């Protein structure tokens, strides 16, 4: 794990926990060295609700990854999602004392720090502060203000907020599993890193990551993250509906969904029947595939409509906010048959299934390029990218904030996204300091 080119992503999902080890090869692509997967016990809709079971699941996944790669894992980058995540838009400004000097990193840092002082609801904490565009002395639509002259620096921010207790619980599980927390990344951002191209982010695209417990949305336009949302429904509610509607056990419902499920009932004929073995010698149950798809269709439509409402709230109807690249579906739920056609039908937007092979080496195993591993691939990519870019030297303001912390900021990976304007450095640096404080809190709590 000493190698600078190696990183580990830990995707703590509702249905599965994935530990993935990756490194950058000589062509700048990511090579997967090992992968471990375990059934996620103790996580509900992206939030930990049983610490002991979650720790065991993490240890199992990490052990599998170590076995398959022959390496020892010591630190991980963790993805955070769940229904407690929300985002908001915020505008703020600073007045510079000397307008004869050009705007530099410190000014942007000061502006980002100011946003971090926003008063949130009780029990909430700011996770990311992502600058979108800037204004210098009233001149709008500036993507990179560094090097410009000006007295008043304004910016629009995308602020991601989460529940403090949920974030700490994830940290506690990682620490108790014997791992170091190297960084935290919002899962929709990680998935976007893995499956979206820079052209799509520029043109305007909505990434929909359908997981087991939640459906995550990330909207990009002009290469910048514009909107994020977490909808508290995913593949598990579809399984639950099949279980109730067909009066079968959960394991059978999940298998039915994967093998025979379809989001489009019109394609099944009335005489297509699947037989489910009865429990303990009881008579087998016969279920028509048309009924099965009707159950799945009803719930999928509900999930897609909720996501589409979020896309419309962003302002997709407006010409300047038009998402030209349409929708990209990823996550385990994206593998449901005919889902792409249904999404296109409901939203009227171009849709494709997102496979995390955008940045992977050509000889990657077909299993690891499945949409269900998009978040894990994105987490490893975030960590690898941040190891390549060394941290910016600290300002005196930074030092005042971190004087009680371990000074090894060099070792703290920064959360980065390909193609983000360098103006975001301030937000990233503040996020690193937040991760440091968070690690210190966990150490003191032991």
Secondary structure, DSSP 4 states (H G I P E B T S, - for coil): ---TTEEEEEEE-SSEEEEEEEEE-TTS-EEEEEEEEEE--SEETTEES-HHHHHHHHHHHHHHHHHHHT----EEEEEE-STT-EEEEEEEEEE-S-TTSBP-HHHHHHHHHHHHT----TTEEEEEEEEEEEEETTEEEES--TT-B-SEEEEEEEEEEEEHHHHHHHHHHHHHTT-EEEEEEEHHHHHHHHH--HHHHHH-EEEEEE-SS-EEEEEEETTEEEEEEEES--HHHHHHHHHHHHT--HHHHHHHHHHH-BS-GGGS-TT-EEEEPPGGGPPPEEEEHHHHHHHHHHHHHHHHHHHHHHHHHHTTTSGGG--TT-EEEESGGGGSBTHHHHHHHHH-S-EEEPPTTSSB-TT--TTTTSGGGHHHHHHHHHHHHHHHSPPPPPPHHHHHHHTTS-S-GGGSPPP--TT--GGGHHHHHHHHHHHHHHHHHHHHH-
